[in-house]
């Protein structure tokens, strides 16, 4: 979901700016006509307002499952809305989580969706409930402002609550500080959604000291990581911070710029890209460093073609040396070259872990990030029961799981009993590919999805487990990610196995990434039917078992042998 329903407008008027740029310029600091339309009888917003709505944390969507029947009945689209929270580092109190759980029941479709950026989003919200959801999120001291739109989005950081570890606490503190520093200053949000004082038509517009009148050319994503645990996929970020650790403390960061997963089918000028080390900043300069990179992007990013507007294209077009040279003019201190700190690990944080203060946290696996009650599987009820009883802090991970924190050791047995009685499996009862798999929502909510993802991946995983078990490869850690379109919501271009929606039941198949998120994969085959995916991988897994090097992962095996060799393993129909 970081990219969910990210409508890209292609028009470039004679001004050399896209249509969205014109909308932003004329919006009166993100107001437009949102207030008027919100109060109107229509069940949806105008096209211009749809663009502005994103800045406030919401996307206008439709129920695509209902589209065919409604057309046959002569009815229009069934409009509904997604609302996403801004939760730096994925950190919430028990009170906040329980408030969101109640909103899911009263105003949305009864589920909570954990995003791949450590946030939550609600689906199925009707227009007349939209204000109530946003107000409810704010009442529990969270926000939706800048969860979407051409601004800095939710800032990520490793969520583990290690109480005797200054590194993790620093990452979380710095993530929150960056998020607050880069938050939009427009009062439109408070005015529209929280019954603030209205600005008259003739009043002076809000001043945005960082973003300016036009905000950023496109969305911007930031993440902070420790070298030993890249659980937030730092190389996928527009701006990544890799901690420089000395004597158990963070003393500074390597700044990595230019990550981004999105591309457009059939447009070779668009591509996924890993961020590149640009410079080093001491910890006390993280806000200055963040602002310098963002303002450079504000001033030099592409505002004519939104498909090439991300900062990764600026880095790719300029090259590292030119980018550094221009960045010097935005920094308050001389630019220091990066230390090129190496990433060495990636953790899921599932199961029981000591916090260092005598208490424990427990990581619960959430398939595709969907917290729901369905039949005998009642994850939402189980989490609500545990969090209510133990009044625990909650943290969200970048792989769409949830950590229940601050639990006494005496509660272990009771916690596991509650989960078990609600049909929730323990992490040790899940396969590795289940633990490491990610999927975006795709159909029926995302307007850009051209294939299924959340509803398709479980079946693929089930079939793949059978094959891995037969080959005695069940213990292999293989991360698998699926998206319904090429925008790359769950970072499929970094995974060992990636599936990207191509057309209906057909997918692009990628292999060769690294589980630590340090390498892009490559496309093995295009237009693969979902039903052919697992039979195709059976051939690859058989060869992997026989020809892998000592300790070699599946991603490394694919990367070593390359596309041409791997294609020879497939039957004629598949290759």
C-alpha positions, 0 to 999 in steps of 0.5 A: 500500500504505499502506492495503492491507488496512486493515480498518475496523471499524464497530461503536461499542459503548455506550462510544462507542468502536469495537471496535478501541479495545476490542481495543487497550485490552485488549491489554496493550500490543499483546500480546493472545494473539499469542504463543499463536496464533503457536505454535498449529496454525491457519494464521491468527489470530483476529479480535482478533489480526488487529487487533493484528498490524498494529501489528507490521507484518503483515496477515493475507490470503488468496489470492483467486485460489484462493477459488473453487476451494477453495470448490468443493472444500469447503476454507476460505480459503488464508491468507497474510500480508503483512509490511511494513518500516519504512524511513525515507526509503527508505534501505538499505545493500546488505547490508540490501537483499540480506537482504530479497531472500533473505527474499523467496525463502526465506519469501515468494512470490519477489517484493519489493513497493516501496510508495508510502511508500518501504518494502518488503513481502512477500506470500504468507508462510505463518503458520509463516514469519511469525516468520522473516521479521520476525526476518530483517528485524530481523537486518539492522537494519531493523524492521516495528514501526509499519509498520502500525497506529494509529501513525505509519507509515513517514516519507517524505523525498526519497531522492536521495543528493546529497552536496554538497546539505545540503537532501536530507541534512537531510530524510533525517536529520530523517525518521529522527529523527522515525521513531525519536522516534515509534516505539512503546515497547512491548516486546511486539514484541521479546518475540513476534518476537525471543525477548525476555523474556516479560512475565507476565500480572500484570506492569505494562504498557509505558508509551507516553509519546506514544501512551498506552494506546489509541495513535492513533485511526487510522494517521498518515503523515508526509513531508518535502519540498523545495519544488522537488521534491515527490516524496513528495506532501507534501499527502497526508500527515497531517503534512507538512513543507515545507522553508524553505531559506536559503543552501542549508540547511534552517532550518525547516519549514512544518507542513501537517496533514490530508492523507489519500486514503482514502474510503468508497464511498457515504459522503459524510462521507468524502473525500480531503483535502489537508493545510493549512499550520498553523504554522512551526517552526525545524528544531531543533523538528521533533520537538516539532512532530511530537509536538505534532500527534500528541498533539493527534490522540491526544486529540481524534481520533474513536474511535467511527467509524474511517471518520472517525477520520483527522486530516483530519476533525478539521481539516475539522470544526474549521477551521484557526483552531480547530485552531491554537488547540488546537495552541497548548496542545501546543506548547512555544513560541508558535505561528508562522504558516506561511510558505506555502512554494510547491511548484514541482516533482516529479521521478521521479529515474530514469536517471543523476544525478551525486551531487556527489562524483564518483559517480552514482546510477541510478534504475530504473523498477519497474512498480507497484513489483513486483521480480520475475523472470518469463520473460525479464524478470528485474529481481530478479536484475539488481538483486541482481547489481548491488548485490552486485558494487558494494556500493551503497546503495539508496534507494526512491522514493515512486513505487515505483522504486529508486535504486542509489547510489554508482556510479563513472562507469566502471560506467555501461556495465556497469550498463546491460548487466546491466539490458539482458541481464535484460530491464530497459528504460532509463528513456529507453525508457519512455513518460512515462505508464509512468514516472509511473504507480502501482498498488496490489497489489489482488487477489489479496492485499488483502482490501479490493480490489473491482477489479484494479489492479496486474494491470490497469493495464499493459494500460490503459497499453499501450492509452493509449500507442497513442492518445497516439502516434497523436495526437503526444502521447507526450511529454506527462507525465501521471501515472496512478494506479489503486487497487482500492478507494477507500482510495487507497493510491497517492494516485489523488485527486491524479493527473491521471488516477485510476482507483478500483475500483468493482465488478469490471471497473468503475472511478471515473474521476478527472481534473484533478489536478496532477503536482506533487501540489498539487491534488485531481482530480474524478470525471468518471464512475462505473462505467466498464468497464475496456474503455471507459477508453481509448476514453473518453480518446481523445475527451478527448485529441483535444480536449486537443490542439486546445484546450490553452493554451500549455504547459498540462498535461492535468491543468490542461486538465481542471481549467480546463474542468471536468466538465460540458464534458468530459462533452460530449466523450464519446459518449452511451454513455460520458457 
